[in-house]
Amino acid sequence: MKPVNIGLLGLGTVGGGTVSVLSRNADEIARRAGRGIQITHAAAKEYNPETITGLDNIRSISDDAFKVVNDPDIEIIVELIGGYSPAKELVLT
């Protein structure tokens, strides 16, 4: 079965940790859910690639969160941006 395509907004402490955990546990998640998940696109203004494992599996990383939100191939958006703006505008899009 085709994996679920996920778009991730934010690659800070929480977003980077999410990438690492999902990457590390991908096989177990697929086994339990009956379908794999993959973060295909991510957006972040700033991030430290040396501290995040699993970034090499992401097809595209951009600083434009609206590119992720408006991508028709992404089935689930995970918003992990700190603060209210632009997170509120992205969620309400």
N, C-alpha and C positions, 0 to 999 in steps of 0.2 A: 504494500500500500504506500502511496505517495506521502512523504513527510509533510507536516504542517510548517508553512513558512511564517517565520516570526520576524517582525521589525522591532528593533530596540532603540528607544530614545534615551540617551544618556549612557556614558561609559565612565562615570566617576566611580566612587567606592561601591555603591550598590549595583550599578549597571555592569561594571567590570566583574564584580563578584558573581553576578547572575550569568554572564557569559562563561566564566570559569566553571561554575557548578553545572550548568547545562551541558557544557562540553565534556566534563569529566564523567557525568552520569548519563550520557546519551543512550548507551545500550540498555541500561536498566529502565530508563524512562520509556523507551520504545517497547521493551518487553511488557511492562505493566500497562501501558496505554494502548498497545496494539498498533501503534503508529509512531514513527519517529518525529522528532521536531528538529528544525534547523533555523538558526538565526541567519537570515539571508542578507539583511540590510541593517545598518545601525547609523545613528547620527549622534554627534557629540561636538561641542565647541572645542573642548580640550580633553585629552586623555593621555595616559602614559602606557604605551603598548608593551613596555617591559614588565609591567605588573599584572597583565591580563593574559591568562592562557585561553586559547581557543579562538583568538582573533583571526587566525589564518583560515578558519572555516567560514568566515563571513565574506560574502561576495563583494559587498560595497560598504564603505564607511565614508560618510559625508558630514559636513557641518550644517547641512540644510535638512532639518527635521521634517519639513513639509514634503521633501522628496520621498521620504520613507512612508509618511502617512498617506500620500496620494498614489503609492505604487499598488496597482491592482493585483499583483501576484502575492502580496503579503496578506495573510489571513488573520493574524493576530498582531496587534501593536501593544508593546509593553512600554509604558511611560515611566521612566525612572529619573526624571530631571528634577533637581532640587528647586524649591521655590514655586511661586505661582505663575510666573511668566517666563517663558512662553508655554509652559506646560498646559495651562488652562486653555489657551487658544488652540493648541494641538489636539487636546482631548475633545473639544467642542467642534472640531472641523468635521 
